[in-house]
Amino acid sequence: MEELVRVEDLAIEFATKFGTVPALKGVSFTLNRGEALGIVGESGSGKTVACRALLKLIAANATVRSGRILVEGQDVLAMGDAELQRFRGEKAAMIFQNPSTHLDPIMPVWRQVGEAMVLHQGLRWREAKARAIELLRDMQITDPARRANAYPHELSGGMRQRVMIAAALACEPDLLIADEPTTALDVTVQAQILALLRRIRRERQLSLILVSHDLGVIAEMCDRVVVMKDGTVMESGTVEQILTAPRNDYTKRLIASQPSLMKPAVRKALEAPAHAAPRLAVEGLKVQFRSAQSLTGWLLRRPAHAVTAVDDLSFTLPRSGSLGIVGESGSGKSTVARSLIGLVASQAGRILVDGKPLGRLLQERPLAEQRKMQMVFQDPFLSLNPAMTVAATLAEPLRQHRLCSDREIPERLADLMAKVELPQNLLERRTTQLSGGQRQRVGIARALALEPEILIADEVTSALDVTIQAQILGLFERLRREMGLTLILISHDLAVVRYLCEQVAVMRQGKLVEYGPTEQVLTHPREDYTKALIAAIPRLSRRSDAAE
Amino acid sequence: MSAVTASRPQSRLGRIWGALPATLKVGGVIVLAWIALAVAAPLLTPFNPIKVDVVNMLKPPGGTYWLGADALGRDIFTRTLYGARADLMMAFFGVVGPIILGTIIGLLGGYFGGRIDMVLMRIFEITVSFPYFVLVIAIVAVLGPGLKSYFISLTLVNWVSYARLVRSEALVLRNADFVLAARGMGFSHLRTMLFHVLPNALVPPAVFVMTDAVLTIVLGSSLGFLGLGVQPPTPEWGAMIAEGANYLTTAWWIAVFPGLAICSLALGLSLVADGLARLLNTGS
């Protein structure tokens, strides 16, 4: 097989305020023509730096310490500007993670697709538009002639990613580099985009470098895989080889951390006496958002425009039970969490804890009832006050709810830190000085400070690396077992829910699509949407896929 | 002060000093130097800043009067040092009132939104719809000249700058996850606002306050020029420049030295503003 790309001993470092930080420490890999290579790694592994370097897209504060990048025998790093401009687009092109920030918001999409054709191939704009529309059609954009005139904000996330792929393919490159192309997308959309990439790769005999944190995506798409960590290649080989017989310890840990491979935690809700009320019962919950009333609308007595985010949702949870609420973006699953906590008012329905109805809004609930339900937020980088230390963050709820005297506070803090498996010496740190996983543990400890009976976890691991995710999920399971917590886990990831929850509720556009025991729903889904959702999960093994 | 010297960069003070932006260091030194000069003025000069001495009228720089003497024979060096007191006071108190009033209004409007915000923003718009200088001068003219009415008029007019900055921060922060988390734990609006929103909304006003202090000095000096600021014979840089303007061709030193004093203090404050912005935006 002919070799297309050869990266030799590539070392890149960044100059920062705190001295130079190595991003790549001697990385080597090769790609043969027509092959698909996956680069997998967690945040900070250098995978993005490596693939951007292939186009010599290197940040201003970065320097190449050593190494060569040969594409068809030509050293990319030695190219001048004019050469590079021809190389980018005609030989190799790139698609990025977030299509909403990588498309120009004030240019209609056909221009963004056609621009490269005009610049590289000397086409007239009119011809470029016709070819752009053809390309968009090939990307399975419906009604491409009309959509070509749309601006990026008028398109959905999946549609924008199709536009970005079309722009990358405009000059028929030999090599396509895709940096986390589906990470910002819903699973069902991800499945469509991956299918599209597979088809164009076959039809155009493209070579592909796919960078992802998700082993499942790589397993579905690639022939060979490079595992990276901290700027070095840990292991490389064929997908089968890496997945079935990993040699490196980190690779083994990475594979073991995949939620789809994690053995469901042993779980069993505590048997309640038959006559006792369930710990949490939600009956016919409905939440609507009204858009702000305009002055003319108010004068003309027009009703404000309302959007129903949650429509007639009901479920019950026994003591120490656990429910996973699954849905894609816009399904209303986060709104459910917020209305349970009382941050968002519901228009109809009741929330009962131990048989007693709760007030709709926080203000309407006595302090003791507010404590019963606590929430852990999605992004630990946003959910902790950056101006506070860990100790202040954890002590504040204790003081505000007068749960203990000031003298007991140090003891309580130590106890909370131990519960979430954090070392005591982090108490004096500012929350901004912690890693993502540590922050999320602080977020959990803060919720536990109020001794809740029900813990709501809203996408708590989606901002975390997969090995950290596995640790946090393990922590939740332990807390549930040891403290008898009732858990509501909101997630887009069925595999995460399968690990932690005995019941699952699938939501779509505010409505409950399917609700039942997790194993039953996952193995014998009744609804088409649930089936589509399950089918969209990237599988680690393609062979088992074929067998199904 | 050995901790600050470069020979021991590992010491705590040394590390903090080393991490500060250069503009902050230079600006800080200039501003602190002016404060020291203002405080120590009686120790640095043997002359009385307000005593009239007809013999030395319009004496050029050099000799006993380093920077010369003005039309009433008063030492320019002495008057510039004492003038720093009035101008630093104007810089400090001229921003304190606006920052307190503006922060309260901006925080309430941004955090609560809705009707409260609507009412506060209409007051805001009414205030900004008047020309800034004209409004300040009009209020001072009504209240009578002097520093006190100057501070009152600035508070009534200049709060809008801080309200705008704090409000735009609070608007974003009120939907931040950590603010929702604070609400979700049952904390009161007052607590959430003061401990979770406010500390994170203070960076832009903290940077702006330095620039604003410069504008405040210039405004105070302009009022002095118009006879509405500090009343003679109390030395104040703006008033000194106004007096010297009549003699610019014959006795340039009367206006030039207080002018240089204003420039250097203004430069120092804006360097501090730049340094603060760099420090607070990049490191945390």
Contacts between the chains, C-beta under 8 A, distances in Angstrom:
chain1	res1	chain2	res2	distance
A	17	B	282	7.0
A	17	B	283	7.4
A	338	B	180	7.7
A	341	B	184	4.9
A	342	B	184	7.7
A	343	B	180	5.8
A	343	B	183	6.1
A	343	B	184	6.0
A	362	B	183	6.4
A	362	B	184	7.3
A	362	B	186	6.5
A	365	B	186	8.0
A	367	B	186	5.7
A	370	B	185	7.4
A	370	B	186	3.9
A	371	B	186	7.1
A	374	B	184	6.9
A	374	B	185	7.1
A	375	B	181	7.2
A	375	B	184	5.3
A	377	B	177	4.5
A	377	B	178	8.0
A	377	B	180	7.3
A	377	B	181	6.0
A	378	B	177	7.3
A	379	B	177	6.4
A	382	B	176	6.2
A	382	B	177	4.3
A	382	B	178	6.7
A	383	B	177	3.8
A	383	B	178	5.2
A	383	B	181	5.5
A	384	B	178	5.5
A	384	B	181	7.9
A	385	B	178	4.6
A	385	B	182	7.6
A	385	B	195	7.8
A	385	B	196	5.4
A	385	B	199	7.6
A	385	B	200	7.0
A	386	B	178	7.9
A	386	B	200	6.4
A	386	B	284	6.5
A	387	B	199	3.9
A	387	B	200	5.6
A	396	B	182	7.9
A	396	B	185	7.8
A	396	B	187	7.5
A	396	B	195	7.6
A	397	B	185	4.8
A	397	B	187	7.9
A	400	B	185	7.1
A	400	B	186	7.0
A	400	B	187	5.5
A	400	B	191	7.0
A	401	B	185	7.8
A	401	B	186	6.8
A	430	B	284	7.7
A	432	B	284	5.3
A	443	B	181	7.6
A	446	B	181	7.0
A	446	B	185	7.5
A	450	B	185	6.1
A	450	B	186	7.9
